[in-house]
Amino acid sequence: MNNTYEKIVEDIEMDIKKEVYKPGKKLPSVRELSQKYNCCKNTVVKAYETLKNNHIIYSIPQSGYYIVEKLIKNEELESSTINFLSGNPTIGNMNTPDLKHCLDRAVDIYRNNSLSSNLWGIDSLKNILPKYLSDFQVFTSPNNIFVNLGIQQALSILTHMPFPNGKDLILIEQPTYRYFIEFLRFSNAKVMGIERDENGIDLNKLEAIFKTERVKFFYTVPRNHSPLGTSYNKSQRKAIAKLAAKYDVYIVEDDYFSDISVDNKYDPIYAYGDHHHHIYLKSFSKIIPWMRIGLIVVPSHLLEIFEQHTKLSYYYSYFSASLISQATLEIYIRSNILKKHVNSITKELEEKQKCLKKNLSKLHKYDIKPIGGKSGFYSYLQLPDSINENRLVNDLKKQNVLVSSGTHFYLDNSFYKNGIRLSIACASVKDINKGFEIMCSQIEKYTKNQNALK
């Protein structure tokens, strides 16, 4: 029986749940189980190794196999909560055997290395990143790439360091990435917003700001925007690049989710720029959520000053990603497992987006304007004035549906649009359907109450 080892695994897991075997207790020997299941010893060993890889049991040489102490049962981790709040995918949905393979290879290859040998990324990883980035029309050299803990670390350095244009104002889209807004407030940075909606931004207004204000850099998330879930079209991306060169403004392009794109012909703003005014950011946390790692591509004339501020950043923040994260990412890329992984995520995301689109259409009758939801994880539900977003967030939370208040993504009330952000990063198709059922029911209650007051 080819699946005998699976039967052994299932039986042992069931016996553990029934407490036939308790933590610390020695499990039956390989010989005992081979006789019980009438199979060869290798089949039992395979079953035990599967349980071992799942961290259910451990082995002691010349002694046997034992149940892990304080084993966390899967059912304890399961939740009835529908999470439309988090933008980070659930690790359990990923292909963990591939991760384990890459981790093992990384440990074997780099066990004698030290992270301190290169604060901005191990050379072997940096040397393969230009080829990887070229698939996204980002052409650069290893010397211009810095591997870091993620986008936030890079943004903090760019915020504080001076730029050759001598300007000091940071321009951001409204709405935008909430944690950068919070950091800008914390840093007392000079910041200004420009409105962005489902159609993009007003390029005439952007040019006027570039021309009249002292803009150091414009931070933008061209595609898979959070919280809107929208992308700039090609003409807008080209125009932004052209305006940056014309008015000596730097573009800080956050392309955090570039691997997952519904448009294979999509090129970032970086591809249309002069490579002098463009800084490109990339994160891997959405596609490999068990690692906190990202990269930044810096133009050559900024390298010296960026390196200086990166060194100084160690006094208050750690810039470099861990050696094991870098090494694992390298194995992912070299072995093409990353492409396999991305294809799997893309396929799953397409199904969830279809489900989301169907459910978003149900909201029009409540005078709710859905934005985005066509790419990436996010969509923004612009609510009518009659619905208080904080009340909706709290009422949904009581029913185990988590959503994010729209206020988090706006700099101030002058840009604010009453609404909530939805993320399908952690939500299954089943969750999406159930979540919208609860949401529509709650909004229906508001509508009836309003009619009763008339």
LINCOR-V80746 format. One record per pair of residues at least 24 apart in sequence whose ideal C-beta (glycine too) atoms are under 6 Angstrom apart, sorted by the first residue. I is the first residue (numbers start at 1). GAP is how many residues later the second one is. If there is no record, write none. Layout:
I	GAP
I	GAP
//
This chain:
4	33
4	35
4	39
5	38
5	41
5	42
8	39
9	38
9	41
21	46
23	44
23	46
23	48
24	45
25	42
26	38
26	40
27	38
80	320
81	319
82	319
82	349
82	353
83	319
83	343
84	318
84	319
84	338
84	339
85	317
85	319
86	339
86	340
87	290
87	336
87	338
88	201
88	337
89	200
89	336
90	336
91	198
91	199
98	239
102	226
102	229
102	230
103	225
105	226
106	218
106	221
106	222
106	225
110	217
115	208
119	201
120	26
121	26
122	204
125	201
125	205
128	205
132	201
136	122
137	130
137	134
138	132
138	142
140	157
144	153
144	154
145	150
145	152
146	150
147	148
147	174
147	179
148	146
148	171
149	143
149	172
150	133
150	142
150	144
151	103
151	130
151	132
151	143
153	166
154	127
154	142
155	25
157	152
157	156
159	28
159	30
161	144
161	148
163	53
165	83
167	47
167	48
167	49
168	46
168	48
169	44
169	45
169	46
169	47
170	46
171	44
171	47
172	47
173	47
174	236
174	237
174	241
175	52
175	234
175	235
177	49
178	230
178	231
181	230
193	218
193	222
195	220
198	32
198	173
200	32
200	36
203	36
207	36
210	33
210	37
210	39
211	36
215	34
217	33
217	35
218	31
218	33
219	33
220	33
221	33
222	47
224	33
224	151
224	152
226	152
227	151
227	153
227	182
227	194
228	143
228	144
228	152
229	143
229	144
229	147
229	149
229	150
230	142
231	144
237	32
237	35
238	34
240	29
241	28
241	31
241	32
244	33
245	29
245	32
250	27
251	26
251	27
252	27
253	27
254	27
255	27
256	27
257	29
257	119
259	28
259	83
260	86
262	113
287	58
291	34
293	28
293	32
293	36
352	72
352	77
355	74
355	77
356	68
356	76
359	77
362	78
366	77
377	46
377	47
377	48
378	45
379	43
380	39
380	41
381	38
381	39
382	35
382	37
383	35
383	36
387	59
389	29
389	31
395	47
399	39
401	34
401	37
//
